Amino acid sequence: MYLHPELETMTRPEIEKLQMERLKTTLQRCMNAPFYKKRFEEHGLKPEDIRSLEDLRKIPFTTKQDLRDNYPFGMSVVPLEQVVRLHSSSGTTGTPTVILHTQKDLDEWANAVARCLYMVGLRPGDIFQNSSGYGMFTGGLGFQYGAERLGMLTVPAAAGNTKRQIKFITDFGTTALHAIPSYAGRLYEVMEEMGIDPRRDTKLRTLIIGAEPHSDQQRRRIEDMLGVKAYNSFGMSEMCGPGVAFECPEQNGMHIWEDYYIVEIVDPETLEPVPEGEVGELILTTINREAMPLLRYRTRDLTRILPGECPCGRHHKRLDRMKGRSDDMMILKGVNIFPIQIENILMQFKELGSDYLITLTNLEANDEMTVEVELNEFIDDYGFMQRLTKEITRQLKDEILITPTVKLVPKGSLPKQEGKAVRVKDLRKTLI
């Protein structure tokens, strides 16, 4: 049940004792980075001032802009000769962010991912297929090294080429697959077109999903379509990549590995801590990284810490599925709306597919929202379509407090992406 029982079954006092030990070491290491040395001096802080986990709040937040301002190597705490790999964001809209790794960092990352995969029942003898992009994107190499560390036969299929993905699944006897939720739905659609029944014609039994916000209804749908158990995962390149938090077989929240990270949840507006169980912005501090530790990093992801204990026996805190991002929030007619709120409603209707598109426009100086959603199959009943559209609109209005225009469109008519699904198209700026 546990790959690293001595770490996975620690009590809360044991976890916090280890965190404090590792935090002290991390703070001393951070003083080798000009950025953190200057930041501490500006705030009259010294590493010795942090005497408890609560004292962590004295330290200013680190942001993505800080990483950009210190591009490419300004936040490293080790000489470049000790760095063996870097990962970078695309940088298509400005200066990219760069994360550096020593060999020990890579080894620990592989251990964390292996722990996650073992937790959901994967073992040597499983065949693990990874449909993530490789290269600078961390989902490819992160899962690759973790699966290999666990001893599985690993298929580095990479992103895209759906028919080839399916051929690999059927030919190689793939038992476990990593895919983003929207792409898992696309795989099923193409399997249907090819006459392949995933329950009958494949050995798939485990699916790892993440990288884009999704509702529990969407997860259940994917499980039903592919005949698998789908486990939610969370990772980000600034924290290494995949392996930060993962669901256990209980599927009741993602255990975040607190021997690697210190977790805070804050109000994204006031930046003050919120009570346990309330939604806020996830703040992470790395405590087991050599090359480029980050202190109180603002992830911009919105989630909450789930109260109570998990029956699996792990005492590491559990994160709820990501509600969205504080910087993905749509403001429409003064109302704050997240795409996941709309998805939660749409996925309750069995007549609807998994693909939808939210378009924001200006109409006579008023913001308007159109929600296009694909039908699961053709419906030749105009009256039923009208009633369905009306009920979806009503439920959306109850949830988001404004009335969108709902359009039911044929299956396969919305644009498809091989990577993360594009859920929102904001055309308002171009119309002002």
C-alpha distance (Angstrom), angle and dihedral (degrees) to the residues before:
residue distance angle dihedral
M1 . . .
Y2 3.82 . .
L3 3.81 126.6 .
H4 3.83 91.9 -170.0
P5 3.84 102.7 24.2
E6 3.80 94.3 170.9
L7 3.83 89.4 60.2
E8 3.80 102.5 29.3
T9 3.82 95.9 53.0
M10 3.80 99.3 43.9
T11 3.79 116.0 135.1
R12 3.81 119.9 -118.7
P13 3.84 93.0 -99.9
E14 3.81 89.9 49.6
I15 3.81 91.9 48.9
E16 3.80 92.6 49.7
K17 3.81 92.3 46.6
L18 3.82 90.6 53.0
Q19 3.81 91.1 45.5
M20 3.79 91.9 53.8
E21 3.80 92.4 48.8
R22 3.79 92.1 50.1
L23 3.82 93.1 42.2
K24 3.83 91.0 56.8
T25 3.80 90.5 52.4
T26 3.82 91.2 45.9
L27 3.81 93.1 51.3
Q28 3.80 91.6 53.2
R29 3.82 90.2 49.0
C30 3.81 91.2 49.8
M31 3.80 90.2 61.6
N32 3.83 86.6 71.3
A33 3.81 89.1 66.8
P34 3.83 112.9 81.9
F35 3.81 89.4 -144.4
Y36 3.82 95.5 58.3
K37 3.80 94.5 37.1
K38 3.81 89.8 55.9
R39 3.82 93.2 41.9
F40 3.82 91.8 53.5
E41 3.81 92.1 46.9
E42 3.82 91.5 49.9
H43 3.81 89.9 54.8
G44 3.80 95.7 41.3
L45 3.79 91.7 -114.9
K46 3.78 133.5 144.2
P47 3.82 126.7 -171.9
E48 3.83 88.4 -113.4
D49 3.83 89.4 62.7
I50 3.81 89.9 71.2
R51 3.79 101.0 80.8
S52 3.82 99.5 152.1
L53 3.79 139.6 23.0
E54 3.82 88.2 -103.2
D55 3.81 89.1 58.6
L56 3.79 88.1 64.7
R57 3.82 86.4 85.2
K58 3.81 88.9 70.6
I59 3.81 89.1 70.1
P60 3.83 117.3 86.9
F61 3.79 118.8 -117.5
T62 3.80 122.3 -96.3
T63 3.82 115.4 -135.8
K64 3.77 138.6 -166.6
Q65 3.81 87.3 -108.0
D66 3.82 89.0 59.8
L67 3.80 88.6 56.9
R68 3.80 90.7 49.1
D69 3.81 92.7 47.3
N70 3.81 90.0 53.6
Y71 3.81 96.0 44.4
P72 2.95 127.2 -179.5
F73 3.84 111.2 5.8
G74 3.81 104.8 -13.8
M75 3.80 95.1 113.0
S76 3.79 97.8 50.0
V77 3.81 115.2 118.9
V78 3.82 95.1 -165.6
P79 3.81 131.9 58.8
L80 3.79 112.3 -88.6
E81 3.82 89.5 -115.9
Q82 3.82 87.8 70.8
V83 3.81 93.4 53.5
V84 3.80 115.4 94.9
R85 3.82 102.6 175.5
L86 3.78 142.9 15.2
H87 3.77 132.2 -163.6
S88 3.78 122.3 -159.5
S89 3.78 139.4 -170.8
S90 3.79 116.9 -116.4
G91 3.80 94.0 -101.7
T92 3.81 90.6 -153.4
T93 3.81 91.3 140.8
G94 3.78 98.4 39.3
T95 3.78 141.7 -45.5
P96 3.81 110.3 -5.7
T97 3.78 124.7 -128.2
V98 3.80 118.2 -116.9
I99 3.81 127.8 -155.9
L100 3.82 119.5 -166.5
H101 3.81 128.5 -152.3
T102 3.79 136.0 -165.0
Q103 3.80 119.4 -152.6
K104 3.81 89.2 -98.9
D105 3.82 89.4 53.4
L106 3.80 90.1 54.2
D107 3.80 91.9 47.0
E108 3.81 91.7 51.2
W109 3.81 90.8 46.3
A110 3.80 90.7 53.2
N111 3.81 89.8 48.4
A112 3.81 91.6 52.3
V113 3.81 93.7 49.7
A114 3.81 91.3 45.0
R115 3.82 88.9 52.0
C116 3.82 89.9 53.1
L117 3.80 94.1 49.2
Y118 3.80 92.9 45.7
M119 3.81 89.7 50.2
V120 3.83 91.8 62.0
G121 3.78 92.8 49.8
L122 3.80 104.6 -91.5
R123 3.79 115.7 144.6
P124 3.81 141.6 170.1
G125 3.80 103.4 -68.8
D126 3.80 93.4 47.3
I127 3.79 117.2 111.1
F128 3.80 110.2 -134.4
Q129 3.82 120.4 -160.5
N130 3.79 118.8 -164.9
S131 3.80 117.8 -157.3
S132 3.82 94.2 179.4
G133 3.77 123.4 115.0
Y134 3.79 115.0 -99.3
G135 3.79 128.3 -149.7
M136 3.79 116.1 55.1
F137 3.82 91.7 -3.1
T138 3.81 107.6 93.5
G139 3.81 97.5 -148.3
G140 3.78 92.4 76.2
L141 3.79 103.5 50.0
G142 3.81 93.4 29.3
F143 3.80 94.2 61.1
Q144 3.80 91.6 35.0
Y145 3.79 94.5 58.9
G146 3.81 93.2 39.9
A147 3.80 93.1 51.3
E148 3.80 91.0 47.1
R149 3.81 90.9 48.0
L150 3.80 87.8 55.4
G151 3.81 89.9 51.4
M152 3.80 100.8 -113.6
L153 3.78 125.6 144.6
T154 3.80 100.4 -107.6
V155 3.81 127.5 -152.6
P156 3.85 109.7 -158.6
A157 3.80 93.2 -159.3
A158 3.85 93.0 156.5
A159 3.80 123.1 -159.0
G160 3.77 128.7 -38.5
N161 3.82 134.3 4.9
T162 3.79 93.0 102.3
K163 3.81 97.6 -168.8
R164 3.80 90.1 53.0
Q165 3.82 89.6 49.5
I166 3.80 89.3 54.3
K167 3.82 92.1 46.6
F168 3.82 89.3 53.7
I169 3.82 90.8 48.2
T170 3.80 92.7 52.4
D171 3.83 99.3 36.0
F172 3.80 98.6 43.5
G173 3.80 96.9 38.3
T174 3.81 93.6 -120.2
T175 3.81 109.9 -160.0
A176 3.81 99.3 178.6
L177 3.79 129.3 37.1
H178 3.79 133.5 -172.3
A179 3.82 113.6 -151.8
I180 3.78 138.5 143.6
P181 3.83 112.1 -104.1
S182 3.80 97.3 -109.4
Y183 3.81 91.0 49.8
A184 3.80 91.9 49.7
G185 3.80 87.1 59.8
R186 3.78 90.3 49.0
L187 3.81 91.0 52.0
Y188 3.79 89.9 55.3
E189 3.81 92.2 49.4
V190 3.81 91.7 53.4
M191 3.82 91.4 44.5
E192 3.80 87.6 55.9
E193 3.81 91.0 50.3
M194 3.82 89.7 50.3
G195 3.80 92.8 48.7
I196 3.81 92.9 -114.1
D197 3.80 120.2 144.9
P198 3.84 106.7 -155.6
R199 3.81 91.5 -153.7
R200 3.80 94.2 50.3
D201 3.79 104.0 28.3
T202 3.82 103.2 38.4
K203 3.80 138.4 49.5
L204 3.80 93.9 -136.0
R205 3.79 112.8 141.0
T206 3.83 106.0 147.1
L207 3.78 129.2 50.9
I208 3.81 125.6 -174.6
I209 3.81 113.0 -155.8
G210 3.81 134.0 179.1
A211 3.82 142.2 102.5
E212 3.82 94.3 100.8
P213 3.82 131.2 53.1
H214 3.80 112.8 -97.2
S215 3.77 136.3 168.3
D216 3.78 127.0 -116.8
Q217 3.80 87.6 -115.7
Q218 3.80 89.7 58.8
R219 3.82 90.2 49.1
R220 3.82 91.3 51.6
R221 3.77 90.2 48.9
I222 3.79 91.5 52.9
E223 3.81 90.0 49.1
D224 3.79 90.8 52.3
M225 3.80 93.7 46.4
L226 3.80 97.6 48.4
G227 3.79 99.5 29.2
V228 3.82 93.3 -123.5
K229 3.78 141.7 117.4
A230 3.81 107.2 -109.6
Y231 3.80 118.2 -152.6
N232 3.77 122.4 -160.6
S233 3.79 118.3 -130.1
F234 3.78 135.9 -173.9
G235 3.77 130.4 -156.2
M236 3.78 141.4 139.4
S237 3.78 132.9 -164.4
E238 3.82 93.1 -118.3
M239 3.82 88.0 61.2
C240 3.86 91.7 43.9
G241 3.80 96.5 -88.6
P242 3.82 130.7 -92.3
G243 3.78 118.1 15.1
V244 3.81 99.7 59.3
A245 3.81 94.5 111.9
F246 3.80 133.3 -3.2
E247 3.77 140.9 176.7
C248 3.79 120.0 -109.1
P249 3.84 121.8 -144.7
E250 3.82 89.1 -81.2
Q251 3.85 88.6 69.4
N252 3.81 90.6 -150.8
G253 3.79 101.9 125.6
M254 3.79 136.3 -36.9
H255 3.79 118.3 -78.6
I256 3.80 108.1 -133.5
W257 3.79 111.7 -149.3
E258 3.77 102.9 -118.3
D259 3.79 93.1 -173.3
Y260 3.83 84.1 70.7
Y261 3.82 102.9 32.0
I262 3.79 142.3 31.0
V263 3.80 110.3 -140.8
E264 3.80 128.9 -145.7
I265 3.80 130.7 170.4
V266 3.81 115.8 -156.1
D267 3.77 137.6 175.5
P268 3.83 103.9 -97.1
E269 3.81 90.9 -140.2
T270 3.82 103.4 42.9
L271 3.85 95.3 23.3
E272 3.80 88.0 -139.6
P273 3.83 120.5 135.2
V274 3.81 116.2 -91.3
P275 3.83 123.5 -144.2
E276 3.79 116.2 -91.6
G277 3.79 109.5 -85.4
E278 3.82 95.5 31.3
V279 3.81 122.4 110.7
G280 3.78 118.0 -110.4
E281 3.78 142.9 132.0
L282 3.79 117.3 -55.3
I283 3.82 114.3 -121.6
L284 3.82 118.5 -169.1
T285 3.79 133.8 -168.7
T286 3.80 118.5 -166.8
I287 3.81 114.0 -136.5
N288 3.80 102.9 171.4
R289 3.80 103.9 49.9
E290 3.80 128.0 108.6
A291 3.80 109.4 -171.8
M292 3.78 104.6 39.7
P293 3.80 118.2 5.9
L294 3.80 116.2 -175.5
L295 3.80 124.2 -148.9
R296 3.81 120.2 -147.3
Y297 3.79 94.3 -19.2
R298 3.81 115.1 -164.8
T299 3.80 103.6 -132.0
R300 3.84 93.9 -178.1
D301 3.81 87.3 -140.0
L302 3.80 115.6 131.6
T303 3.79 118.0 -140.0
R304 3.80 142.0 119.5
I305 3.77 138.4 -125.3
L306 3.78 109.2 -107.9
P307 3.81 112.2 -129.6
G308 3.78 123.0 -130.4
E309 3.79 135.3 35.4
C310 3.80 127.9 -60.7
P311 3.83 117.1 -125.1
C312 3.83 89.4 -134.1
G313 3.82 90.3 79.3
R314 3.80 97.3 -116.4
H315 3.80 115.8 127.0
H316 3.81 96.6 -166.2
K317 3.80 108.0 120.5
R318 3.78 118.4 -94.6
L319 3.81 123.5 -131.2
D320 3.77 121.0 -150.9
R321 3.81 116.8 -126.0
M322 3.78 111.9 -76.6
K323 3.80 111.9 -85.5
G324 3.79 90.4 -160.0
R325 3.77 135.3 -82.7
S326 3.77 128.3 -61.1
D327 3.81 87.9 -129.7
D328 3.85 93.3 47.1
M329 3.76 91.5 62.1
M330 3.79 116.5 125.7
I331 3.79 117.9 -145.2
L332 3.79 110.8 -155.7
K333 3.80 121.7 172.4
G334 3.78 88.2 -18.6
V335 3.82 93.6 -52.7
N336 3.83 121.6 122.0
I337 3.81 109.6 -134.4
F338 3.81 133.0 177.3
P339 3.82 123.1 -158.1
I340 3.81 90.6 -126.7
Q341 3.83 89.6 64.6
I342 3.79 89.5 59.8
E343 3.81 92.7 44.6
N344 3.80 91.1 52.5
I345 3.81 89.3 59.9
L346 3.82 97.0 42.1
M347 3.80 94.0 50.3
Q348 3.81 90.9 59.0
F349 3.83 90.8 70.2
K350 3.80 113.4 82.0
E351 3.80 90.1 -159.2
L352 3.82 91.0 65.5
G353 3.78 129.3 80.7
S354 3.80 127.0 -139.1
D355 3.80 98.8 -99.3
Y356 3.78 121.5 88.4
L357 3.81 138.3 153.6
I358 3.80 127.9 -151.4
T359 3.81 113.8 -154.5
L360 3.82 121.9 -169.1
T361 3.80 119.3 -159.9
N362 3.80 141.6 162.4
L363 3.79 116.7 -115.2
E364 3.79 114.5 -175.9
A365 3.83 89.5 -24.7
N366 3.82 92.1 -50.7
D367 3.79 122.1 114.5
E368 3.79 112.8 -120.7
M369 3.82 132.2 -171.3
T370 3.80 125.9 -151.1
V371 3.80 119.6 -169.8
E372 3.80 114.9 -161.5
V373 3.78 114.5 -170.7
E374 3.79 130.1 177.5
L375 3.78 121.6 -121.3
N376 3.78 118.8 -126.7
E377 3.81 90.4 -130.0
F378 3.80 140.0 -7.3
I379 3.83 113.6 -71.2
D380 3.81 115.3 -159.1
D381 3.78 96.6 -169.3
Y382 3.80 115.4 96.1
G383 3.80 94.3 -171.5
F384 3.80 92.4 51.8
M385 3.82 90.8 48.0
Q386 3.81 90.1 52.8
R387 3.81 92.5 50.0
L388 3.82 91.6 46.2
T389 3.80 92.3 49.7
K390 3.81 90.5 48.6
E391 3.82 93.3 50.4
I392 3.84 93.1 47.4
T393 3.81 89.6 49.6
R394 3.81 91.3 49.5
Q395 3.79 93.7 50.9
L396 3.81 92.3 45.8
K397 3.80 90.7 51.4
D398 3.82 90.3 50.8
E399 3.82 89.7 52.1
I400 3.83 103.5 40.2
L401 3.85 99.2 24.8
I402 3.81 95.0 -127.9
T403 3.80 130.3 84.5
P404 3.82 113.9 -115.2
T405 3.80 127.0 -166.1
V406 3.81 106.1 -109.8
K407 3.80 119.7 -154.3
L408 3.81 121.5 -173.7
V409 3.80 108.6 -151.7
P410 3.83 133.0 -174.1
K411 3.78 120.0 -86.2
G412 3.80 111.8 -87.6
S413 3.81 95.6 17.8
L414 3.80 98.8 109.9
P415 3.84 118.3 82.7
K416 3.80 113.7 -90.1
Q417 3.81 125.6 -142.4
E418 3.79 127.3 -163.1
G419 3.82 90.1 -147.9
K420 3.79 130.2 42.1
A421 3.79 112.0 -18.9
V422 3.81 116.7 -107.4
R423 3.80 103.4 -128.6
V424 3.82 101.9 167.3
K425 3.80 130.5 47.9
D426 3.80 111.3 -174.8
L427 3.80 109.7 -164.2
R428 3.78 96.3 164.8
K429 3.81 97.1 98.5
T430 3.78 92.4 55.5
L431 3.80 91.1 52.3
I432 3.81 99.1 49.9
